[in-house]
């Protein structure tokens, strides 16, 4: 048994991400394993955001169904992707558009002003303290989706404006993305996570800091990776096309990926032979100390 750690050209360059080219890069790794290393069985393992990315690879290797990023064309190399033999999802969310939207702060009223805020939708406002009411949760989630759609609409309008200026694209910033209600309310999608905590520490401090996922994007990166309307990075449509054996592993103290995410991945898989394992540990499997060894043993046993 061997392992190949393989990055796409977008490592450290998330703001330029285009799904089409990321899949081509993964395909080069799979091709090398089969044709150069002589590997007989290739297993795709996607951790965190890599779970839906590897699902997209396997899905498109079985036959290209995705559309090109607006303004671009589908590369011919997508038709040459070689499918893998098995799929492993490790502490993975359901897809980039979904995870960003669920982390969105919907109280932002001006995308150019990171301090703008509608207090009625501010999860950190004392008037909206957890445990959150069902009506607040419903309004909040709807407003998160609406924020995603507003940004997509702005992207299309901005592309048209740029076209008149002879420009093809531009970068923009995205603020306040540490605002998933589950960060402050452990009764929502409960697990063994540390309450009032996120990957960046205190959720409120992180939310009003310059740090966050999707902080800087080009317009086409937004449409390719984050847009609920346009992105092909959503996991479910790809998972449904996977019929190969699959293993889903989720840690029980994760503060950013939750039991519902793991269940969605498992339920969406088209595989007849599939397994879901909940394990002890945080998102990065740094605690408890043996968590990574336990996961390695679990995967090895599944492959045996």
SVG drawing of the C-alpha trace seen along z (x, -y; Angstrom):
<svg xmlns="http://www.w3.org/2000/svg" viewBox="-40 -51 47 58">
<polyline fill="none" stroke="black" stroke-width="0.4" points="0.0,0.0 1.3,-3.4 0.2,-7.1 0.5,-10.0 -0.1,-13.5 -1.1,-15.6 -2.0,-19.2 -3.5,-21.2 -2.0,-24.3 -4.2,-26.3 -2.3,-25.5 -1.9,-28.9 -3.8,-30.4 -7.4,-29.7 -8.4,-33.1 -7.7,-32.0 -9.4,-28.6 -11.2,-27.1 -12.7,-23.6 -12.0,-22.5 -8.3,-22.9 -8.2,-21.5 -9.7,-18.3 -7.2,-18.1 -4.4,-18.4 -5.8,-15.6 -6.1,-13.6 -2.4,-13.9 -1.8,-12.3 -4.1,-9.4 -2.5,-8.9 0.9,-8.8 -0.1,-6.2 -1.6,-4.0 0.9,-4.4 4.2,-5.2 3.9,-3.8 2.1,-0.7 -0.6,-1.0 -3.5,1.5 -6.1,-0.1 -6.4,-3.8 -8.3,-5.2 -9.3,-8.8 -9.1,-10.3 -10.5,-13.8 -10.1,-15.6 -12.1,-18.6 -12.7,-20.6 -11.0,-17.8 -13.9,-15.5 -16.3,-17.2 -13.3,-18.0 -12.4,-14.3 -16.1,-13.5 -16.2,-16.0 -13.1,-14.3 -14.5,-10.8 -17.9,-12.0 -16.4,-13.8 -13.9,-11.0 -17.0,-8.8 -18.3,-11.3 -18.2,-15.1 -21.4,-16.7 -20.2,-20.1 -20.4,-23.3 -17.6,-25.7 -17.0,-28.7 -18.8,-31.6 -16.7,-33.2 -14.5,-30.1 -14.7,-26.8 -14.4,-23.2 -10.8,-21.9 -10.5,-18.8 -8.3,-17.3 -11.4,-16.7 -12.4,-13.9 -9.2,-12.1 -9.6,-11.7 -9.3,-8.2 -11.7,-7.2 -10.4,-5.7 -11.5,-2.4 -12.6,-3.6 -13.5,-6.8 -12.8,-8.0 -14.3,-11.1 -12.5,-12.3 -14.0,-15.0 -15.4,-16.6 -18.1,-19.1 -20.8,-18.8 -19.3,-21.2 -17.7,-24.6 -20.9,-26.7 -22.7,-25.0 -20.0,-25.4 -19.3,-29.0 -23.0,-29.9 -23.5,-28.1 -20.6,-30.1 -21.7,-33.4 -22.7,-36.3 -26.0,-37.4 -26.0,-40.6 -23.6,-42.2 -25.4,-45.1 -22.5,-46.4 -20.1,-43.9 -17.4,-46.7 -17.6,-47.5 -16.6,-44.7 -18.2,-46.6 -21.7,-46.9 -24.3,-45.1 -28.1,-44.5 -28.5,-43.8 -31.6,-41.7 -29.5,-39.1 -26.4,-39.4 -25.9,-36.0 -23.4,-37.7 -25.8,-40.4 -26.9,-40.0 -30.5,-40.3 -30.1,-37.1 -28.1,-35.0 -28.1,-31.1 -29.9,-28.9 -31.4,-30.4 -35.1,-30.3 -36.5,-28.3 -37.8,-31.4 -34.4,-33.1 -32.6,-30.1 -35.0,-30.0 -34.6,-33.7 -30.9,-33.5 -30.4,-30.6 -32.6,-32.2 -30.6,-35.4 -27.3,-33.4 -28.6,-32.0 -29.8,-35.4 -26.3,-36.9 -24.8,-34.2 -27.2,-35.0 -26.6,-38.7 -22.9,-38.3 -23.5,-36.0 -25.8,-38.6 -23.2,-41.3 -20.6,-39.2 -22.5,-38.9 -23.3,-42.6 -19.7,-43.4 -18.5,-41.1 -20.7,-43.1 -19.3,-46.4 -15.7,-45.2 -16.4,-44.0 -17.1,-47.6 -13.8,-48.6 -11.8,-45.9 -11.3,-43.9 -12.0,-40.1 -12.0,-39.8 -11.2,-41.4 -10.6,-40.6 -12.8,-41.4 -12.8,-40.7 -15.4,-38.7 -15.8,-39.5 -17.3,-37.9 -17.4,-34.2 -17.2,-32.8 -20.9,-33.0 -22.4,-29.5 -25.0,-29.3 -23.5,-26.0 -20.4,-27.7 -22.3,-29.4 -25.2,-27.0 -24.1,-23.4 -27.7,-22.2 -27.8,-22.6 -26.4,-19.5 -24.9,-18.4 -21.6,-16.5 -18.7,-16.6 -17.3,-19.9 -16.0,-22.7 -18.8,-25.3 -18.1,-28.9 -15.1,-27.8 -14.0,-27.6 -10.9,-26.7 -9.7,-30.3 -10.4,-30.4 -13.2,-32.6 -15.9,-32.8 -16.9,-36.4 -13.3,-37.7 -12.6,-35.6 -15.7,-36.8 -14.6,-40.5 -11.0,-39.8 -9.4,-39.8 -9.1,-36.0 -11.6,-33.7 -12.4,-31.3 -13.0,-32.9 -11.4,-36.1 -10.2,-37.1 -11.7,-36.0 -11.7,-36.8 -15.2,-37.0 -14.8,-33.8 -13.4,-32.0 -16.6,-33.0 -18.8,-31.6 -16.6,-28.4 -16.2,-27.7 -18.6,-29.5 -21.8,-30.4 -24.9,-28.3 -26.4,-29.1 -23.4,-28.4 -20.7,-26.3 -20.2,-22.7 -18.3,-22.2 -21.4,-21.1 -20.8,-17.5 -24.3,-15.9 -24.6,-15.8 -21.2,-14.2 -21.6,-11.8 -24.8,-10.5 -22.8,-9.4 -20.2,-7.4 -21.0,-3.7 -17.6,-2.5 -17.0,-1.4 -16.9,-4.3 -15.9,-5.1 -17.1,-8.2 -15.2,-9.1 -16.2,-12.0 -14.6,-13.1 -17.0,-13.8 -15.5,-17.0 -15.2,-18.9 -16.1,-22.6 -16.7,-23.2 -17.9,-19.9 -20.8,-18.3 -22.7,-14.9 -25.3,-16.2 -22.6,-16.8 -21.2,-13.2 -24.7,-11.8 -25.5,-13.8 -22.3,-12.6 -23.2,-9.0 -26.8,-9.2 -25.9,-10.9 -23.3,-8.3 -24.6,-6.1 -22.4,-3.3 -24.1,-0.1 -21.0,0.8 -20.5,-2.2 -19.7,-2.7 -20.0,-5.6 -17.7,-5.8 -17.9,-8.4 -14.5,-8.6 -13.2,-10.4 -11.2,-13.6 -11.2,-17.1 -11.2,-18.3 -7.4,-18.0 -7.2,-14.7 -4.7,-16.3 -6.7,-15.3 -6.7,-12.7 -3.1,-12.0 -3.8,-8.6 -6.6,-9.9 -4.5,-9.9 -3.2,-6.4 -6.8,-5.3 -8.0,-6.7 -5.0,-5.2 -5.9,-1.8 -9.5,-2.2 -8.8,-3.0 -6.3,-0.1 -8.8,2.4 -11.4,1.1 -9.1,1.6 -7.9,5.0"/>
</svg>
